[in-house]
């Protein structure tokens, strides 16, 4: 884990100038178990490995991925539970430490970072990263409407806006009318070597370690975005034709509702929600099929991780991400969003397929050195 610093108004980190290197600030709410947080830890570690000073500034220095932060990265704790409440402390940090570049990720964090940059009178380069399709992530009630308005108003003040897929980039330009010259796509870094070192570990789960039936695995937060109800309904249809098991790796607010649905569909004996796992790669590698059921994505990291583990793939063709990763179905089966029948048919066909493509070959295109070099370039390092 990186060095954790508790920030007070008078705190000042060691000068980067004296060390002949640039200081980069990466700002996030926390390091809870989400894909964006894991990716930004990878970016922080990668930029630090290039020789730059990296401050990973967190509204609250909590979360599962703290242990994955390199010792060469400074973790700065603003000590706030809410992102908006961290605005004054982030403003003070920028005034006191004058980084050469700031990178933020996740929409509400980006808004706060841009406001703090302006309030601090900072002259450094600031880059924001958009992780999800705005057509879904910024749609809905009054809060989403407000965030959409703030995004349209404040994002143009960034020096660059990084999108995690070309689909997200198109939506940022078409839906939010953001300046195209500031938009760019950088695919998320996929830590292939790290995944390889973990994927052969035992899962200590009987269904995977002592198989008596094909096992389907899904990984991701138990939230509306991942649309697990469609996966459960598809699995119920699949079970009418063949014996199989389903394991869902992840935690979230929908867990009770999903467990209830599994019982209502009479598949509870063949479905297990195992919660968050620090090493999901072993579960992916041991599976007979990996399924992504999302209603929307930016660039689904878990799908890439499953491919790095060599898993056969079925994915929804949601608005952004999967079609780019799978190259329109070359590397796995794409099905319509919210269609249990189509998903069940694709799962059935994938389990019978004896000539699945070598998805690890495609995963190589997302090696971390490509993304780190791109982020270094966009940050002006």
C-alpha positions as CSV (number, residue, x, y, z in Angstrom):
1,X,0.0,0.0,0.0
2,X,1.2,3.5,-0.7
3,X,2.1,6.1,1.9
4,X,-1.0,7.6,3.5
5,X,-0.9,11.3,4.5
6,X,-3.6,13.0,6.5
7,X,-4.0,16.5,4.9
8,X,-4.5,19.6,7.0
9,X,-4.7,23.2,5.6
10,X,-1.0,23.7,6.5
11,X,0.2,20.3,5.1
12,X,2.8,20.5,2.3
13,X,4.2,17.5,0.5
14,X,7.9,17.3,-0.4
15,X,8.8,19.4,-3.4
16,X,8.9,17.6,-6.8
17,X,11.1,20.3,-8.2
18,X,14.0,19.4,-5.9
19,X,13.7,15.8,-7.2
20,X,13.8,16.8,-10.9
21,X,10.5,15.2,-11.6
22,X,6.9,16.2,-12.2
23,X,4.1,16.0,-9.6
24,X,0.9,14.4,-10.7
25,X,-2.3,14.4,-8.7
26,X,-5.0,11.7,-9.2
27,X,-8.2,12.5,-7.4
28,X,-11.0,10.0,-6.5
29,X,-13.7,9.6,-3.8
30,X,-12.1,6.5,-2.3
31,X,-10.8,3.1,-3.3
32,X,-13.9,0.9,-2.8
33,X,-14.2,-2.2,-5.0
34,X,-15.2,-0.7,-8.3
35,X,-13.7,-0.9,-11.8
36,X,-12.8,2.8,-12.0
37,X,-11.0,2.7,-8.7
38,X,-8.9,-0.3,-9.7
39,X,-8.0,1.3,-13.0
40,X,-6.9,4.6,-11.4
41,X,-4.7,2.7,-9.0
42,X,-3.1,1.0,-12.0
43,X,-2.6,4.4,-13.6
44,X,-1.1,5.9,-10.4
45,X,1.3,3.0,-10.0
46,X,2.2,3.1,-13.7
47,X,3.0,6.9,-13.8
48,X,5.0,6.6,-10.5
49,X,7.0,3.8,-12.2
50,X,8.0,6.3,-14.9
51,X,9.7,8.3,-12.2
52,X,7.1,11.0,-11.5
53,X,5.8,11.9,-8.0
54,X,2.2,10.8,-7.8
55,X,-0.2,11.9,-5.1
56,X,-3.4,9.7,-5.0
57,X,-5.7,12.2,-3.4
58,X,-8.9,10.6,-1.9
59,X,-11.9,12.3,-0.3
60,X,-11.7,9.3,2.1
61,X,-8.7,7.0,2.1
62,X,-10.8,3.8,2.5
63,X,-11.5,0.9,0.3
64,X,-10.4,-2.5,-0.9
65,X,-7.8,-1.4,-3.3
66,X,-5.7,0.6,-0.8
67,X,-3.6,-2.5,-0.5
68,X,-2.8,-2.4,-4.2
69,X,-1.3,1.1,-4.2
70,X,2.4,1.0,-4.8
71,X,4.7,2.2,-2.0
72,X,6.0,4.8,-4.6
73,X,2.6,6.5,-4.6
74,X,1.6,9.0,-1.8
75,X,-2.0,8.5,-0.6
76,X,-3.4,11.8,0.5
77,X,-6.5,11.5,2.8
78,X,-8.8,14.5,2.7
79,X,-10.8,12.9,5.5
80,X,-14.3,13.5,4.0
81,X,-17.1,11.0,3.6
82,X,-18.7,12.8,0.8
83,X,-17.1,14.0,-2.4
84,X,-18.7,17.4,-2.4
85,X,-17.5,18.0,1.2
86,X,-13.9,17.4,0.0
87,X,-14.0,20.5,-2.2
88,X,-12.5,23.0,0.3
89,X,-9.7,20.5,1.3
90,X,-8.9,19.7,-2.4
91,X,-8.8,23.4,-3.1
92,X,-6.3,23.9,-0.3
93,X,-4.3,21.0,-1.5
94,X,-4.0,22.4,-5.0
95,X,-2.9,25.8,-3.7
96,X,-0.3,24.4,-1.3
97,X,1.2,21.7,-3.5
98,X,0.9,23.1,-7.0
99,X,1.0,19.9,-9.0
100,X,2.0,19.9,-12.6
101,X,-1.0,17.9,-13.7
102,X,-4.3,16.7,-12.2
103,X,-6.3,13.7,-13.3
104,X,-9.7,12.8,-11.9
105,X,-12.2,10.0,-12.7
106,X,-15.9,9.4,-12.1
107,X,-18.4,12.1,-13.0
108,X,-19.1,13.7,-9.6
109,X,-15.4,13.6,-8.7
110,X,-14.6,15.3,-12.0
111,X,-17.0,18.1,-11.2
112,X,-15.4,18.7,-7.8
113,X,-11.9,18.5,-9.3
114,X,-12.7,21.1,-12.0
115,X,-14.3,23.4,-9.3
116,X,-11.3,23.1,-7.0
117,X,-8.9,23.8,-9.9
118,X,-10.8,27.0,-10.6
119,X,-11.2,28.1,-6.9
120,X,-7.5,27.4,-6.3
121,X,-6.5,29.5,-9.3
122,X,-4.3,26.5,-10.3
123,X,-2.4,26.8,-13.6
124,X,-1.6,23.1,-13.9
125,X,-3.0,20.9,-16.6
126,X,-6.3,19.2,-15.6
127,X,-7.7,16.1,-17.3
128,X,-11.0,14.4,-16.5
129,X,-11.8,10.8,-17.3
130,X,-15.4,9.7,-18.1
131,X,-16.0,6.0,-17.3
132,X,-19.6,5.4,-18.4
133,X,-22.1,6.1,-21.2
134,X,-23.7,9.4,-20.4
135,X,-26.9,8.4,-22.1
136,X,-27.5,6.1,-19.1
137,X,-25.3,7.4,-16.3
138,X,-26.6,11.0,-16.6
139,X,-30.2,10.1,-17.3
140,X,-33.1,10.0,-14.9
141,X,-34.3,12.2,-12.0
142,X,-33.3,15.7,-10.9
143,X,-29.9,14.7,-9.6
144,X,-28.9,13.2,-12.9
145,X,-30.3,16.3,-14.7
146,X,-28.2,18.5,-12.5
147,X,-25.0,16.4,-13.1
148,X,-25.7,16.5,-16.8
149,X,-25.9,20.3,-16.8
150,X,-22.8,20.6,-14.7
151,X,-20.9,18.2,-17.0
152,X,-21.9,20.2,-20.1
153,X,-20.9,23.5,-18.4
154,X,-17.7,22.5,-16.6
155,X,-16.0,19.8,-18.7
156,X,-15.0,22.2,-21.4
157,X,-12.8,24.0,-18.9
158,X,-10.6,20.8,-18.7
159,X,-7.5,20.6,-20.8
160,X,-8.6,17.2,-22.0
161,X,-11.5,14.8,-21.5
162,X,-10.5,11.1,-21.6
163,X,-13.2,8.6,-22.6
164,X,-12.7,4.9,-21.9
165,X,-14.2,3.8,-25.3
166,X,-15.0,5.3,-28.6
167,X,-18.7,4.8,-27.9
168,X,-18.4,7.0,-24.8
169,X,-16.5,9.6,-26.8
170,X,-19.2,9.7,-29.4
171,X,-21.9,10.2,-26.7
172,X,-19.9,12.9,-25.0
173,X,-19.8,14.8,-28.2
174,X,-23.3,14.1,-29.6
175,X,-25.3,14.2,-26.4
176,X,-23.5,16.7,-24.3
177,X,-22.1,18.8,-27.1
178,X,-18.6,18.8,-25.6
179,X,-15.8,20.2,-27.8
180,X,-14.5,17.3,-30.0
181,X,-10.9,18.7,-29.9
182,X,-10.7,18.0,-26.2
183,X,-12.1,14.5,-26.4
184,X,-9.9,11.4,-26.7
185,X,-10.2,7.7,-26.0
186,X,-7.7,5.8,-23.9
187,X,-8.7,2.2,-23.2
188,X,-8.3,1.0,-19.6
189,X,-5.0,-0.7,-18.8
190,X,-5.4,-4.4,-18.4
191,X,-2.8,-5.8,-16.0
192,X,-2.2,-9.0,-17.9
193,X,0.9,-10.1,-16.1
194,X,-0.7,-9.6,-12.7
195,X,-3.8,-11.4,-13.8
196,X,-1.7,-14.3,-15.0
197,X,0.0,-14.6,-11.6
198,X,-3.4,-15.0,-9.9
199,X,-5.7,-16.8,-12.3
200,X,-4.4,-20.3,-11.4
201,X,-5.1,-19.9,-7.7
202,X,-7.7,-22.2,-6.2
203,X,-11.2,-20.8,-5.6
204,X,-12.0,-23.2,-2.7
205,X,-15.5,-23.5,-4.2
206,X,-16.8,-27.0,-4.8
207,X,-18.6,-26.1,-8.0
208,X,-15.3,-25.0,-9.6
209,X,-12.8,-27.2,-7.9
210,X,-14.8,-30.4,-8.2
211,X,-16.9,-29.9,-11.3
212,X,-20.0,-32.0,-11.8
213,X,-21.6,-29.5,-14.3
214,X,-20.6,-26.5,-16.4
215,X,-20.1,-23.3,-14.3
216,X,-21.0,-19.9,-15.6
217,X,-19.4,-16.9,-13.8
218,X,-20.4,-13.2,-13.7
219,X,-18.3,-10.5,-11.9
220,X,-19.5,-7.0,-11.0
221,X,-21.4,-4.9,-8.5
222,X,-24.9,-6.0,-7.8
223,X,-26.5,-2.9,-9.2
224,X,-29.1,-1.9,-11.8
225,X,-26.3,-1.2,-14.4
226,X,-25.2,-4.9,-14.4
227,X,-28.8,-6.1,-15.1
228,X,-28.5,-9.4,-13.2
229,X,-32.2,-10.0,-13.4
230,X,-31.8,-10.7,-17.1
231,X,-28.9,-13.1,-16.4
232,X,-31.0,-15.0,-13.8
233,X,-33.9,-15.3,-16.1
234,X,-31.6,-16.4,-18.9
235,X,-30.0,-19.0,-16.6
236,X,-33.5,-20.3,-15.7
237,X,-34.2,-20.8,-19.4
238,X,-30.9,-22.5,-19.8
239,X,-31.6,-24.9,-16.9
240,X,-34.6,-26.2,-18.8
241,X,-32.3,-27.7,-21.4
242,X,-29.1,-28.6,-19.4
243,X,-27.5,-28.9,-16.0
244,X,-25.4,-25.9,-15.1
245,X,-24.3,-23.7,-12.2
246,X,-24.1,-19.9,-11.9
247,X,-21.7,-18.0,-9.6
248,X,-22.0,-14.2,-9.3
249,X,-18.9,-12.5,-7.8
250,X,-19.6,-9.1,-6.4
251,X,-21.5,-7.2,-3.8
252,X,-24.1,-4.4,-3.9
253,X,-27.4,-3.0,-2.9
254,X,-29.4,-5.4,-5.1
255,X,-28.2,-8.6,-3.5
256,X,-31.4,-9.4,-1.4
257,X,-33.6,-8.6,-4.4
258,X,-31.6,-10.9,-6.7
259,X,-31.5,-13.7,-4.2
260,X,-35.3,-13.5,-3.9
261,X,-35.6,-13.5,-7.7
262,X,-33.4,-16.7,-7.9
263,X,-35.8,-18.4,-5.4
264,X,-38.9,-17.3,-7.4
265,X,-37.3,-18.7,-10.6
266,X,-36.6,-22.0,-8.8
267,X,-32.9,-21.8,-9.6
268,X,-31.6,-20.9,-6.1
269,X,-30.0,-24.3,-5.6
270,X,-27.8,-23.7,-8.7
271,X,-27.0,-20.1,-8.2
272,X,-24.6,-18.6,-5.6
273,X,-23.8,-15.0,-4.8
274,X,-20.3,-15.3,-3.3
275,X,-19.7,-11.6,-2.6
276,X,-16.6,-9.5,-3.4
277,X,-13.4,-11.4,-4.1
278,X,-10.0,-9.8,-4.0
279,X,-8.9,-12.3,-6.7
280,X,-11.8,-12.7,-9.1
281,X,-9.4,-13.9,-11.8
282,X,-9.3,-17.5,-10.4
283,X,-13.0,-17.6,-10.6
284,X,-13.0,-16.4,-14.2
285,X,-10.2,-18.8,-15.3
286,X,-12.0,-21.8,-13.7
287,X,-15.3,-21.0,-15.3
288,X,-16.7,-22.7,-18.4
289,X,-18.3,-19.4,-19.5
290,X,-18.1,-15.8,-18.5
291,X,-21.3,-13.7,-19.0
292,X,-21.6,-9.9,-19.0
293,X,-25.3,-8.9,-18.7
294,X,-24.9,-5.1,-18.3
295,X,-27.5,-2.6,-19.5
296,X,-24.8,-0.1,-20.1
297,X,-21.0,0.3,-19.6
298,X,-18.1,2.5,-20.5
299,X,-15.5,-0.1,-21.1
300,X,-16.2,-3.2,-19.0
301,X,-13.0,-4.1,-17.2
302,X,-14.3,-7.4,-15.9
303,X,-15.0,-8.5,-19.5
304,X,-11.3,-7.7,-20.4
305,X,-10.1,-9.5,-17.3
306,X,-12.2,-12.6,-18.1
307,X,-10.6,-12.6,-21.6
308,X,-7.1,-12.4,-20.1
309,X,-8.1,-15.5,-18.1
310,X,-9.0,-17.3,-21.3
311,X,-12.8,-17.6,-20.6
312,X,-15.4,-18.1,-23.2
313,X,-17.5,-15.0,-23.5
314,X,-21.2,-14.0,-23.8
315,X,-22.0,-10.3,-23.5
316,X,-24.8,-7.9,-24.0
317,X,-24.2,-5.5,-26.9
318,X,-24.8,-2.5,-24.6
319,X,-24.3,1.0,-25.9
320,X,-20.5,1.3,-25.3
321,X,-17.7,-1.0,-24.8
322,X,-18.4,-4.7,-25.5
323,X,-18.7,-4.4,-29.3
324,X,-15.3,-2.6,-29.3
325,X,-13.7,-5.2,-27.1
326,X,-15.2,-8.2,-28.9
327,X,-14.8,-6.6,-32.3
328,X,-18.4,-7.0,-33.2
329,X,-18.6,-10.6,-32.0
330,X,-15.3,-11.9,-33.3
331,X,-14.1,-12.9,-29.8
332,X,-17.4,-13.7,-28.1
333,X,-21.2,-13.8,-28.6
334,X,-23.1,-10.5,-28.4
335,X,-26.8,-10.4,-27.4
336,X,-29.4,-7.6,-27.1
337,X,-29.7,-5.9,-23.8
338,X,-32.5,-7.2,-21.5
339,X,-33.3,-10.3,-23.7
340,X,-33.2,-13.5,-21.5
341,X,-34.1,-15.7,-24.4
342,X,-31.3,-14.5,-26.6
343,X,-28.8,-14.7,-23.7
344,X,-29.9,-18.2,-22.9
345,X,-29.5,-19.4,-26.5
346,X,-26.0,-17.7,-26.7
347,X,-24.9,-19.3,-23.4
348,X,-26.1,-22.7,-24.6
349,X,-24.2,-22.4,-27.8
350,X,-21.1,-21.1,-26.1
351,X,-21.0,-24.0,-23.7
352,X,-21.2,-26.4,-26.7
353,X,-18.6,-24.6,-28.7
354,X,-15.4,-26.6,-29.1
355,X,-13.6,-24.0,-31.3
356,X,-13.8,-20.9,-29.1
357,X,-11.4,-18.1,-30.2
358,X,-8.2,-17.5,-28.1
359,X,-9.5,-14.4,-26.3
360,X,-6.1,-14.0,-24.6
361,X,-4.8,-12.8,-28.0
362,X,-7.3,-10.0,-28.0
363,X,-6.6,-9.1,-24.4
364,X,-3.0,-8.4,-25.3
365,X,-4.1,-5.3,-27.1
366,X,-5.0,-3.7,-23.8
367,X,-1.7,-4.2,-22.0
368,X,-1.1,-1.5,-19.4
369,X,2.0,0.1,-21.0
370,X,-0.1,1.4,-23.8
371,X,-2.6,3.1,-21.5
372,X,0.1,4.5,-19.2
373,X,2.0,6.0,-22.1
374,X,-1.2,7.6,-23.4
375,X,-2.1,9.0,-19.9
376,X,1.4,10.3,-19.5
377,X,1.1,12.0,-22.9
378,X,-2.3,13.6,-22.2
379,X,-1.0,14.8,-18.8
380,X,2.0,16.5,-20.5
381,X,4.6,14.4,-18.7
